[in-house]
């Protein structure tokens, strides 16, 4: 092969490889963009809610943060829209629902000692608005110790905290879960162990039998938010109620 022909051949190979590389990068960018969604986050100024907003933006999603006092969010981003509203007012929930593709609910309150239906009534409005605008995916945070996970938050919570401190709160969480389960939405109910404000560790376990009847386990809100976001395009726990907790110290070397 002459030197001129070899040079021409080498140039052709180089251009072909460069074109394939550019095409591959373009396809990667497009595939990533297809995974981003318009998300409505309910309870956006709570501990888990703030983490949901922050991490969703980092993943490239467009976020609508719904809260009674959105100024408490203290996050600014071009893909973030904060809406002031009350989950107990179905009109404000409906306004926020327009144009959304999925809902992440981290609804909570501090009226623990008195009977309340804030969680269940608010969730009823969320479900109604989702049906009205054709939004199918709902991922909702409740707690271990609710529904068929009763007892798995450890003796201290089972025998003291739940019956004497947050009895009405947990009772309403039960109503909230039943409303979701009885809907025809594509839901996942996430039941975390005792919540902490620790950093995201990505060192937790999830499943239908996570928890302990004696020891109270815990998990960071940041890890709960990360797991909830990971369920947006994952059907493993579709219409299921996975629990979350940090791994036992002796299990942390396992993958």
Buried (B, 14 or more C-beta within 10 A) or exposed (E): EEEEEEEEEEEEEEEEEEEEEEEEEEEEEEEEEEEBBBBBBBBBBBBBBBBBBBBBBEBEBBBBBBBBEBEEBEBEBEBBBBBEBBBBEBEBBBBBBEEBBBBBBBBBBEEEEEEBBBBBBBBBBBBBBBBEEEBEBBBBBBBBBBBEBBBBBBEEBBEEBBEEEBBBBBBBBBBBBEBBBEBEBBBBBBBBBBBBEEEBBEEBBBEEEBBBEEBBBBBBBBBBBBBBBBBBEEEEBEBBBBBBBBBEEEEEEEE
